[in-house]
Amino acid sequence: MAMDASEIERMIRAGIPGADVRIEDLRGDGDHYAAVVTADAFVGKSRVMQHRMVQEALQGKLGTDLHALQIHTRIPDNTDKGTIQ
């Protein structure tokens, strides 16, 4: 069962409040997506921790209802807090 891009975006926004989320359907099949998530919540967290936050926001759907998701995380440019990228 495929997930709709708007549902993926909604879940990530709910799990990471204040995040800017862009979802791209990579193949046009509703089964392979890329997510670019920009959030202040990532400040001071390693890339692995950032990706886990996105995965947790999807509440177990990754690998089941959502077949494939490339995750790209970013910290907003206006944040100057000595971050780990």
Long-range contacts (C-beta under 8 A, 24 or more apart in sequence): 1-65, 2-29, 2-30, 2-31, 2-65, 2-66, 2-67, 3-30, 3-61, 3-65, 3-66, 4-30, 5-30, 5-33, 8-33, 8-35, 8-58, 8-66, 8-69, 9-35, 11-57, 11-58, 11-59, 11-61, 12-37, 12-54, 12-57, 12-58, 14-57, 15-53, 15-54, 15-56, 15-57, 15-58, 15-59, 16-41, 16-53, 16-54, 16-57, 17-41, 20-76, 26-68, 26-70, 31-67, 31-68, 32-67, 32-68, 33-66, 33-68, 33-69, 33-70, 34-69, 34-70, 34-71, 34-72, 35-69, 35-70, 35-71, 35-72, 36-72, 36-73, 36-74, 37-71, 37-72, 37-73, 37-74, 38-73, 38-74, 38-75, 38-76, 39-73, 39-74, 39-75, 39-76, 40-75, 40-76, 40-79, 42-73, 42-74, 42-75, 42-83, 43-75, 43-79, 43-81, 43-83, 44-81, 44-82, 44-83, 44-84, 45-84, 46-84, 47-73, 47-84, 47-85
